[in-house]
Amino acid sequence: MGHREDLLEGAKRCLLEKGFARTTARDIVKESGTNLASIGYHYGSKDALLAQAYVALVETMSDGFDGAADLATEGAPGSLERFRRVWSDIVATMREPGSIWRLSMEVMTSDLPEVRDHLSRAQREGGRGLVSLLMGVPEEEVSDETADTLGRFYLTLMTGLIAQWTFDAKTAPDGDALAEGLRQVIEAAGRA
């Protein structure tokens, strides 16, 4: 690996251990075995590097949802069963020790403008990934319009879920509760 990759891997480890606000450039350099100048050269700033490290952690996590390969056999794309399964897999990642989702809350509640700016630009792709999982279509086939509507709806649900799990994991909903809530919304909309 080169310095760029070493920095990214070191930043990921620092984020998981210390979070955004407590990670210093020196921490990243120590963890990656590189030098301070490498951060500016390869990423522009420590915050830009941390933002990219966070996005990489989220992408790695979404690629590894338990049973993701089984989705084709567990609920038709767009079905309530698929919805339950995907959100159950996401909730399972929130239960893990050292879950990266706490970092999302840190970004939302902290004054980290460069990190927030970088992550704001990644929102469309995050929504696109959720649409792909829930609707059973390849990410490259999810249009920008769908990513900006249905994807943002799913991201809003994700943000609320992260907040609830951060606030009180004992009372936060699981995939079954979310699916039942959606079923009730669909039922009420059908009566309207």
Rosetta blueprint (number, residue, H / E / L):
1 M L
2 G L
3 H H
4 R H
5 E H
6 D H
7 L H
8 L H
9 E H
10 G H
11 A H
12 K H
13 R H
14 C H
15 L H
16 L H
17 E H
18 K H
19 G H
20 F H
21 A H
22 R H
23 T L
24 T L
25 A H
26 R H
27 D H
28 I H
29 V H
30 K H
31 E H
32 S H
33 G L
34 T L
35 N L
36 L H
37 A H
38 S H
39 I H
40 G H
41 Y H
42 H H
43 Y H
44 G L
45 S L
46 K H
47 D H
48 A H
49 L H
50 L H
51 A H
52 Q H
53 A H
54 Y H
55 V H
56 A H
57 L H
58 V H
59 E H
60 T H
61 M H
62 S H
63 D H
64 G L
65 F L
66 D L
67 G L
68 A H
69 A H
70 D H
71 L H
72 A H
73 T H
74 E L
75 G L
76 A L
77 P L
78 G L
79 S L
80 L H
81 E H
82 R H
83 F H
84 R H
85 R H
86 V H
87 W H
88 S H
89 D H
90 I H
91 V H
92 A H
93 T H
94 M H
95 R H
96 E L
97 P L
98 G L
99 S L
100 I L
101 W H
102 R H
103 L H
104 S H
105 M H
106 E H
107 V H
108 M H
109 T H
110 S L
111 D L
112 L L
113 P H
114 E H
115 V H
116 R H
117 D H
118 H H
119 L H
120 S H
121 R H
122 A L
123 Q H
124 R H
125 E H
126 G H
127 G H
128 R H
129 G H
130 L H
131 V H
132 S H
133 L H
134 L H
135 M H
136 G L
137 V L
138 P L
139 E H
140 E H
141 E H
142 V L
143 S L
144 D H
145 E H
146 T H
147 A H
148 D H
149 T H
150 L H
151 G H
152 R H
153 F H
154 Y H
155 L H
156 T H
157 L H
158 M H
159 T H
160 G H
161 L H
162 I H
163 A H
164 Q H
165 W H
166 T H
167 F H
168 D L
169 A L
170 K L
171 T L
172 A L
173 P L
174 D L
175 G H
176 D H
177 A H
178 L H
179 A H
180 E H
181 G H
182 L H
183 R H
184 Q H
185 V H
186 I H
187 E H
188 A H
189 A H
190 G H
191 R H
192 A L
